[in-house]
Amino acid sequence: MICQECQKRPATMHFTKIVNGEKTEIHLCEECAQENGDIFMFNHSPALTFNNILANLFNMSPSIQHADADVFQAHDLLQCTKCGLTFQQFLNIGKFGCSHCYETFKDQLTPLLKRLHGGNWNHGGKIPKRAGGTVHLRKRIEALKERLQKLVEREEFEEAAKVRDEIKYYEKQLFNREDGE
């Protein structure tokens, strides 16, 4: 795609603007985008850096993060036990230090993930369709067992009996499939 401004260089910057449901796309090379920096706020706003986007998702401006240390002191105290990364460091660099950080900072990340994913933040994994029904059946049985446990805890025994029967049905299907393979 060629730059819409100079009609010479390849467009490397792609902007989409939606106002009142009307979508406008602009495709510029890096040089033309720099020249039109006032229009796209390159020169006046650091909003396109990952750290600033991350801070905005957490409803914090980076200048506030550093200026108002007392407010964010609790984040500084929260630290991953494996790699030693603090939540404040995560906000500054935009990366976790290890896989354990996800569990350490779960309480801080959950509101962010809910906002990003429209309330659905718990990832159960994806299974390729070609993997077959046994994997899907196992996942279904696992989910039903969790539901059964919750029903028993709430003493909803009639519904729990239905779920138990459904588990038995799917376990029988799973057994038949695995026996046939």
C-alpha positions as CSV (number, residue, x, y, z in Angstrom):
1,M,0.0,0.0,0.0
2,I,1.3,3.4,-1.0
3,C,1.3,6.5,1.2
4,Q,-1.9,8.6,0.6
5,E,0.1,11.8,1.2
6,C,3.2,11.6,-0.9
7,Q,2.1,8.8,-3.2
8,K,5.8,7.6,-3.3
9,R,6.8,5.5,-0.2
10,P,5.1,2.5,1.2
11,A,2.5,3.2,3.9
12,T,3.7,1.9,7.3
13,M,1.4,3.9,9.5
14,H,-2.3,3.1,9.4
15,F,-4.9,5.2,11.2
16,T,-8.5,4.4,11.7
17,K,-10.8,7.2,13.0
18,I,-14.5,6.5,13.9
19,V,-16.7,9.5,14.5
20,N,-20.4,9.0,14.9
21,G,-20.2,5.6,13.3
22,E,-18.4,6.9,10.2
23,K,-15.0,5.2,9.7
24,T,-12.1,6.9,8.0
25,E,-8.8,5.2,7.2
26,I,-5.6,7.0,6.5
27,H,-2.4,5.2,5.3
28,L,0.9,7.2,5.6
29,C,4.6,6.5,5.3
30,E,6.6,7.2,8.4
31,E,7.9,10.5,7.0
32,C,4.5,11.9,6.1
33,A,3.2,10.8,9.5
34,Q,6.0,12.7,11.2
35,E,5.2,15.8,9.1
36,N,1.5,15.6,10.0
37,G,2.4,15.0,13.7
38,D,0.1,17.8,14.9
39,I,-2.9,16.0,13.3
40,F,-2.0,12.6,14.7
41,M,-0.6,13.9,18.0
42,F,2.9,12.4,17.6
43,N,4.7,15.5,18.8
44,H,2.3,16.6,21.5
45,S,1.1,13.3,23.1
46,P,3.0,10.2,24.2
47,A,-0.2,8.3,23.9
48,L,1.2,5.8,21.4
49,T,3.8,4.2,23.6
50,F,2.9,0.8,25.1
51,N,3.6,2.0,28.7
52,N,1.1,4.9,28.3
53,I,-1.5,2.6,26.7
54,L,-1.0,0.1,29.6
55,A,-1.2,2.9,32.2
56,N,-4.4,4.2,30.6
57,L,-5.9,0.8,30.7
58,F,-5.2,0.8,34.5
59,N,-6.8,4.3,34.6
60,M,-3.4,5.8,35.7
61,S,-1.4,8.5,33.9
62,P,2.3,7.7,33.8
63,S,3.0,11.2,35.3
64,I,0.7,10.4,38.2
65,Q,2.3,7.0,38.7
66,H,5.7,8.7,39.4
67,A,4.5,11.9,41.0
68,D,2.0,10.5,43.5
69,A,4.2,7.8,45.0
70,D,2.0,7.4,48.2
71,V,-1.0,6.4,46.2
72,F,0.8,3.6,44.4
73,Q,3.0,2.5,47.3
74,A,0.8,-0.6,47.7
75,H,1.7,-1.6,44.1
76,D,5.4,-1.2,44.9
77,L,5.1,-3.5,47.9
78,L,3.5,-6.3,45.8
79,Q,6.3,-8.3,44.4
80,C,6.7,-11.6,42.6
81,T,8.3,-14.2,44.8
82,K,10.1,-15.9,41.9
83,C,11.6,-13.1,39.9
84,G,11.2,-10.2,42.3
85,L,9.4,-7.9,39.8
86,T,7.1,-5.3,41.5
87,F,3.8,-4.3,40.1
88,Q,5.1,-0.8,39.6
89,Q,8.0,-2.2,37.5
90,F,5.5,-4.1,35.4
91,L,3.6,-0.9,34.7
92,N,6.9,0.9,33.8
93,I,8.3,-1.8,31.4
94,G,5.0,-3.4,30.3
95,K,6.3,-7.0,30.6
96,F,6.2,-9.6,33.3
97,G,9.4,-11.1,34.6
98,C,8.2,-14.7,34.7
99,S,5.1,-16.9,34.4
100,H,4.5,-16.7,38.2
101,C,3.9,-12.9,37.9
102,Y,0.4,-13.6,36.4
103,E,-0.6,-15.3,39.7
104,T,1.1,-12.7,41.9
105,F,-0.6,-9.7,40.1
106,K,-3.9,-11.5,39.5
107,D,-5.9,-9.1,41.7
108,Q,-4.6,-6.1,39.8
109,L,-4.9,-7.7,36.4
110,T,-8.5,-9.0,36.7
111,P,-10.2,-5.6,36.4
112,L,-8.1,-4.7,33.4
113,L,-8.8,-8.0,31.7
114,K,-12.5,-7.7,32.4
115,R,-12.5,-4.3,30.7
116,L,-10.5,-5.5,27.8
117,H,-12.5,-8.6,27.1
118,G,-16.0,-7.3,27.9
119,G,-16.3,-9.2,31.2
120,N,-15.0,-12.5,30.0
121,W,-11.5,-12.8,31.3
122,N,-11.0,-16.4,32.3
123,H,-9.2,-18.2,29.4
124,G,-10.0,-21.9,29.3
125,G,-7.8,-22.6,26.3
126,K,-8.6,-23.4,22.7
127,I,-8.8,-26.9,21.3
128,P,-8.3,-27.5,17.5
129,K,-11.4,-29.1,15.9
130,R,-9.3,-31.8,14.5
131,A,-8.2,-32.8,18.0
132,G,-11.4,-34.8,18.1
133,G,-14.3,-35.2,20.5
134,T,-12.4,-36.8,23.3
135,V,-10.7,-33.6,24.3
136,H,-13.9,-31.7,24.1
137,L,-15.7,-34.4,26.1
138,R,-13.0,-34.2,28.8
139,K,-13.4,-30.4,29.0
140,R,-17.2,-30.8,29.2
141,I,-16.9,-33.4,32.0
142,E,-14.5,-31.2,33.9
143,A,-16.8,-28.2,33.7
144,L,-19.8,-30.3,34.8
145,K,-17.8,-31.6,37.8
146,E,-17.0,-28.0,38.8
147,R,-20.7,-27.2,38.5
148,L,-21.7,-30.2,40.5
149,Q,-19.4,-29.2,43.3
150,K,-20.9,-25.8,43.4
151,L,-24.4,-27.2,43.4
152,V,-23.6,-29.5,46.3
153,E,-22.0,-26.6,48.3
154,R,-25.2,-24.6,47.8
155,E,-27.3,-27.8,48.7
156,E,-29.1,-27.8,45.4
157,F,-29.3,-31.6,45.4
158,E,-32.0,-32.0,42.7
159,E,-30.0,-30.0,40.2
160,A,-26.9,-31.7,41.4
161,A,-28.4,-35.1,40.6
162,K,-29.2,-34.0,37.0
163,V,-25.6,-32.8,36.6
164,R,-24.3,-36.1,38.0
165,D,-26.4,-38.0,35.5
166,E,-25.1,-35.8,32.7
167,I,-21.5,-36.5,33.8
168,K,-22.2,-40.2,33.8
169,Y,-23.6,-39.9,30.3
170,Y,-20.5,-38.1,29.0
171,E,-18.1,-40.4,30.8
172,K,-19.8,-43.3,29.1
173,Q,-19.4,-41.6,25.7
174,L,-15.8,-40.9,26.5
175,F,-15.2,-44.5,27.5
176,N,-16.8,-45.7,24.2
177,R,-14.7,-43.4,22.1
178,E,-11.5,-44.3,23.8
179,D,-12.3,-48.0,23.7
180,G,-12.9,-47.7,19.9
181,E,-9.6,-46.0,19.1
